[in-house]
Each structure stands twice: as structure tokens, then as C-alpha cells.
């Protein structure tokens, strides 16, 4: 297995600094966050420089997070998503990054579930076809507050897309917070469908209560929230998965602390949960 530093946990740095921080904190890899990557690409420094820095520090590029709103039915918006997909796939190919994350949001809320699946799958299939040209795969994350948020819905979506380069990222907080999956369901997954795991913690609204800003629910290190992390780690390990773990939180309190200290402590806690499970 490998441990990746999720770029969102050190939100206010840049890609090149993230690579160094990943090494100094003891990680094997970096999950690049697209807010930072967008800025970097706009700077015209180029993917080769990132590849050189990754090699210099002995850090793998485990993934790029994210291409969002992939469900959109707005033709202009989707054309922009396809262009971004091409751009990121080219970049990922140069830095030897195998995976890009996809997120569908809430544009299709008014539609029936079968229509949401069908329309989202149609879009993702086109994205996957671009990835196949560059040898890139995509991991789907089911955001807790979106219409497609359960494990069963994700499996239906993967079946509808029917592409060999689409799998799942199992994010503990999203599935737990939405009540969209249980550890028992995770145990039954084919490990070949799990492209990565986000070991994340936090809190969730009561049943029937409205969603609030994620930063109010996820401003904690793993182990400081309400998720039974050991149960979820046990479930992942029971599948036979032996890939990439990364940790993710969203929170203004932690973002304003020392990046290196936060990254190092998160890694220590992740390893403790994985080793004792």
C-alpha cells in the first residue's frame, strides 16, 4: 500500500511546495488538488517541471482531484469539461499519474433516479474515452449531499458507463455522512473497483436535517470525529485492497495551522488505524 498526501489538507500552498511537504511529512505520494493545479498550469511552468520535482523528492503522483459537475446537461459547460479532461489527462500522462477523480454534483436533482444515472453515465463515458487515449483512469466519488451518493447508485452508474477505466474512491466521510453505505457493504466490493481510499472523519446532520457547509462538519483530523474509522478500515482491508490511502478534511481551523505538522499528524493517525485493523 501507499500513503498519499491529499492536496486539500494543505489548502493554501502550491503544487511544488506540496511535493516537498509530502516528502518531509513521510508520505509516499501526492494527490494533486485541481485548484492548485489550475493555478500551476496557468503559470506556464509545464508538467515536465512537476515530473522532475516528483522524481527529485521520491514522491509518486497518485491522483488528481477533481473534475467536478460531470453530470451537467449544459452543452457549453460540458464542452469545457471535456477540454479540461484532455488537458489534465495530458498532464497526468507526463507526471505518470494514473488516476483523475470525477464528481457529479446536484444539477440533476429534479430528475428521476434512472434519468440521473443515464444522463450522468452518458457524460462520464465520453470522459472515460478521452482517458483511454492517454492511459488514464477515473475514480468516482459520491459526494454526500448529491443525488447520486449511495454505493448502490455508484455501482449502477459504473454499470451504465461500462468502461474499463472507471472505478470508485471510497471516502469514509461521504458514504457515512450520507448513510449511503455501511462497512458491511464495502466488505463485499470487488477490490478491482476500488481505485483509492480517503480515510476521512467528521460529523453529519441528523436524519432529515438540511446539509450545512462541509467545513462545519469536517474540520477534524481522523480519529477526532464520530466515524468508527476502524470498522471502515477493516472493511477495506477485507476486500483485499492494497492500493493508495489518503486523508482528507475540510476545515478553516486546520487549514490555518502549520501544513507540515498537520500533514505529519494525519499520516501518523492513518497508519495507526491501518496497522491495528
BAKOLSE-537006 format. One record per residue (C-alpha): x, y, z; residue in one letter. Coordinates in steps of 0.001 Angstrom, whole numbers, plus 500000, padded with zeros to 6 digits. Last residue first. Example, Ala and Ser with C-alpha at 12.3 -4.5 7.8 and 13.67 -1.06 7.14 Angstrom:
(site (513670 498940 507140) 'S');
(site (512300 495500 507800) 'A');
END
This chain:
(site (492985 496770 511902) 'X');
(site (495921 497889 514061) 'X');
(site (498195 498811 511153) 'X');
(site (495533 500687 509189) 'X');
(site (494359 502811 512113) 'X');
(site (497900 503665 513217) 'X');
(site (498972 504426 509670) 'X');
(site (496140 506913 509270) 'X');
(site (496979 508574 512593) 'X');
(site (500647 509063 511758) 'X');
(site (499758 510355 508304) 'X');
(site (497360 512932 509737) 'X');
(site (499992 514043 512240) 'X');
(site (502555 514573 509507) 'X');
(site (500220 516551 507273) 'X');
(site (499090 518758 510163) 'X');
(site (502660 519442 511299) 'X');
(site (503854 520171 507772) 'X');
(site (500969 522490 506992) 'X');
(site (501277 524547 510177) 'X');
(site (497770 525593 511183) 'X');
(site (495378 527805 509222) 'X');
(site (493945 524906 507218) 'X');
(site (493139 523086 510469) 'X');
(site (490816 525820 511723) 'X');
(site (489320 526504 508292) 'X');
(site (488179 522947 507785) 'X');
(site (487772 520434 505026) 'X');
(site (489422 517092 505708) 'X');
(site (491080 514420 503609) 'X');
(site (493466 511571 504246) 'X');
(site (494997 509383 501571) 'X');
(site (495226 505638 501111) 'X');
(site (496509 504121 497878) 'X');
(site (496398 500449 496994) 'X');
(site (496235 497138 498840) 'X');
(site (492569 496244 498588) 'X');
(site (491923 492647 499642) 'X');
(site (488234 493297 500276) 'X');
(site (488737 492648 503993) 'X');
(site (491233 495524 504114) 'X');
(site (488532 497986 503108) 'X');
(site (486092 496603 505673) 'X');
(site (488663 496721 508461) 'X');
(site (489412 500350 507561) 'X');
(site (485710 501162 507815) 'X');
(site (485302 499472 511175) 'X');
(site (488493 501084 512474) 'X');
(site (487231 504535 511479) 'X');
(site (484041 504373 513531) 'X');
(site (483014 507855 512299) 'X');
(site (482227 510391 515027) 'X');
(site (485116 512828 514615) 'X');
(site (488541 513188 516227) 'X');
(site (490052 509958 514913) 'X');
(site (490980 511394 511543) 'X');
(site (491802 515059 511943) 'X');
(site (488875 517410 512250) 'X');
(site (487246 520327 510410) 'X');
(site (484824 518068 508527) 'X');
(site (481300 519063 509568) 'X');
(site (481394 522860 509611) 'X');
(site (483719 522870 506588) 'X');
(site (481101 520845 504743) 'X');
(site (478715 523823 504741) 'X');
(site (475357 522671 506065) 'X');
(site (473062 519942 504828) 'X');
(site (469462 520072 505972) 'X');
(site (468113 517859 508763) 'X');
(site (466032 514828 507800) 'X');
(site (468289 512358 509605) 'X');
(site (470608 514328 511875) 'X');
(site (473392 516197 510150) 'X');
(site (476836 514611 509928) 'X');
(site (480183 514704 511742) 'X');
(site (483808 514230 510822) 'X');
(site (486369 511727 509645) 'X');
(site (488289 510910 506489) 'X');
(site (490369 507979 505286) 'X');
(site (490052 508555 501550) 'X');
(site (490546 505249 499740) 'X');
(site (491731 504750 496164) 'X');
(site (490989 502868 492926) 'X');
(site (488452 500474 494405) 'X');
(site (486731 498591 491565) 'X');
(site (489473 495937 491418) 'X');
(site (488782 495298 495112) 'X');
(site (485412 493700 494235) 'X');
(site (483157 495039 496950) 'X');
(site (481536 492836 499613) 'X');
(site (483456 494395 502511) 'X');
(site (482160 497821 501497) 'X');
(site (478594 496683 502060) 'X');
(site (479417 495537 505596) 'X');
(site (481240 498817 506254) 'X');
(site (477975 500595 505512) 'X');
(site (476982 502701 502553) 'X');
(site (474929 505762 501624) 'X');
(site (474201 506998 505124) 'X');
(site (475018 510371 503592) 'X');
(site (477571 511126 506314) 'X');
(site (478999 507599 506272) 'X');
(site (479443 507397 502487) 'X');
(site (480904 510892 502238) 'X');
(site (483016 510622 505379) 'X');
(site (484650 507289 504544) 'X');
(site (485637 508205 501009) 'X');
(site (485855 505051 498923) 'X');
(site (487216 506129 495561) 'X');
(site (485479 504190 492847) 'X');
(site (486192 502795 489408) 'X');
(site (486217 503795 485755) 'X');
(site (488917 502791 483253) 'X');
(site (487296 499630 481856) 'X');
(site (484166 501475 480665) 'X');
(site (480595 500303 481152) 'X');
(site (479074 503707 481892) 'X');
(site (475760 502121 482921) 'X');
(site (477473 499524 485103) 'X');
(site (479575 502188 486793) 'X');
(site (476421 504234 487398) 'X');
(site (474542 501303 488907) 'X');
(site (477512 500646 491184) 'X');
(site (477517 504278 492236) 'X');
(site (473792 504138 492964) 'X');
(site (474334 501058 495135) 'X');
(site (477165 502767 496999) 'X');
(site (474896 505674 497796) 'X');
(site (475507 509309 496885) 'X');
(site (473998 510055 493476) 'X');
(site (471593 512850 494404) 'X');
(site (474367 514971 495957) 'X');
(site (474990 515916 499613) 'X');
(site (477286 513004 500441) 'X');
(site (479591 513394 497450) 'X');
(site (479890 510056 495634) 'X');
(site (483472 509999 494378) 'X');
(site (484152 508360 491025) 'X');
(site (487703 507346 490205) 'X');
(site (488946 507826 486664) 'X');
(site (491596 506009 484645) 'X');
(site (494329 507417 482423) 'X');
(site (496168 505592 479624) 'X');
(site (496177 508676 477403) 'X');
(site (493648 507674 474760) 'X');
(site (491695 505698 477367) 'X');
(site (491223 508885 479361) 'X');
(site (489436 510550 476476) 'X');
(site (487055 507587 476261) 'X');
(site (486488 507826 480006) 'X');
(site (485277 511419 479672) 'X');
(site (482831 510402 476959) 'X');
(site (481518 507576 479139) 'X');
(site (481224 510019 482036) 'X');
(site (478784 512165 480096) 'X');
(site (476459 509326 479085) 'X');
(site (476690 507887 482596) 'X');
(site (475492 511159 484117) 'X');
(site (472481 511222 481810) 'X');
(site (471527 507592 482422) 'X');
(site (472098 507637 486180) 'X');
(site (470176 510860 486702) 'X');
(site (467412 509594 484423) 'X');
(site (467081 506356 486408) 'X');
(site (466988 508391 489641) 'X');
(site (464236 510698 488473) 'X');
(site (465210 514262 487614) 'X');
(site (464855 517399 489755) 'X');
(site (468275 516824 491434) 'X');
(site (470075 516630 488080) 'X');
(site (472237 519716 488664) 'X');
(site (473356 518412 492049) 'X');
(site (477016 517415 491811) 'X');
(site (478840 514674 489957) 'X');
(site (482457 514237 490974) 'X');
(site (485302 512700 488996) 'X');
(site (488794 511922 490283) 'X');
(site (491796 511522 487985) 'X');
(site (494046 508464 488143) 'X');
(site (497312 507059 486829) 'X');
(site (499772 509923 487441) 'X');
(site (502983 509361 485485) 'X');
(site (503865 513086 485514) 'X');
(site (503631 513363 481715) 'X');
(site (500476 511246 481463) 'X');
(site (498770 513255 484200) 'X');
(site (499387 516492 482289) 'X');
(site (497948 515066 479066) 'X');
(site (494982 513677 481003) 'X');
(site (494516 517029 482719) 'X');
(site (494322 518940 479445) 'X');
(site (492063 516387 477776) 'X');
(site (489724 516368 480770) 'X');
(site (489719 520161 480840) 'X');
(site (488570 520186 477225) 'X');
(site (485869 517644 478012) 'X');
(site (484734 519737 480978) 'X');
(site (484606 522866 478803) 'X');
(site (482389 521025 476298) 'X');
(site (480209 520043 479249) 'X');
(site (479714 523660 480285) 'X');
(site (478843 524721 476745) 'X');
(site (476356 521892 476293) 'X');
(site (474599 522403 479632) 'X');
(site (473498 518938 480698) 'X');
(site (475912 518828 483604) 'X');
(site (476621 515458 485219) 'X');
(site (480392 515945 485312) 'X');
(site (479978 518775 487812) 'X');
(site (483567 518336 489008) 'X');
(site (486909 517207 487620) 'X');
(site (488908 516731 490807) 'X');
(site (491340 515658 492449) 'X');
(site (494374 514421 490514) 'X');
(site (495833 511105 491586) 'X');
(site (498727 509072 492969) 'X');
(site (501614 511266 491825) 'X');
(site (504584 509444 493327) 'X');
(site (507177 511155 495531) 'X');
(site (510917 510489 495517) 'X');
(site (511780 514147 496136) 'X');
(site (513755 514697 492942) 'X');
(site (511437 512435 490961) 'X');
(site (508369 514426 491973) 'X');
(site (510238 517661 491266) 'X');
(site (511188 516493 487773) 'X');
(site (507631 515409 486994) 'X');
(site (506349 518793 488189) 'X');
(site (508844 520518 485883) 'X');
(site (507754 518302 482979) 'X');
(site (504120 519303 483504) 'X');
(site (504726 522899 482462) 'X');
(site (505786 526191 484058) 'X');
(site (503085 528001 482091) 'X');
(site (501719 529822 485167) 'X');
(site (498168 528948 484134) 'X');
(site (499030 525263 484596) 'X');
(site (500104 525981 488175) 'X');
(site (496960 527896 489010) 'X');
(site (494765 525111 487646) 'X');
(site (496895 522580 489531) 'X');
(site (496322 524408 492790) 'X');
(site (492549 524374 492430) 'X');
(site (492961 520898 490923) 'X');
(site (494317 519207 494031) 'X');
(site (497195 516813 493461) 'X');
(site (497134 513559 495419) 'X');
(site (500766 513239 496471) 'X');
(site (502717 510060 497110) 'X');
(site (504859 508042 499505) 'X');
(site (504280 510229 502543) 'X');
(site (506814 510961 505289) 'X');
(site (505964 514547 506257) 'X');
(site (509113 515877 504590) 'X');
(site (508345 514019 501365) 'X');
(site (504741 515197 501125) 'X');
(site (505815 518721 502074) 'X');
(site (508279 518794 499176) 'X');
(site (505609 517743 496682) 'X');
(site (503086 520133 498213) 'X');
(site (505535 523028 497794) 'X');
(site (505623 522366 494047) 'X');
(site (501837 522149 493855) 'X');
(site (501109 525301 495853) 'X');
(site (500206 526036 499475) 'X');
(site (496960 527245 500989) 'X');
(site (494976 524010 501008) 'X');
(site (497260 521725 502939) 'X');
(site (494570 519106 503554) 'X');
(site (493281 519760 500038) 'X');
(site (496491 518456 498486) 'X');
(site (495847 514953 499794) 'X');
(site (499153 513470 500956) 'X');
(site (499330 509929 499679) 'X');
(site (500016 506724 501583) 'X');
(site (500983 503623 499641) 'X');
(site (500000 500000 500000) 'X');
END
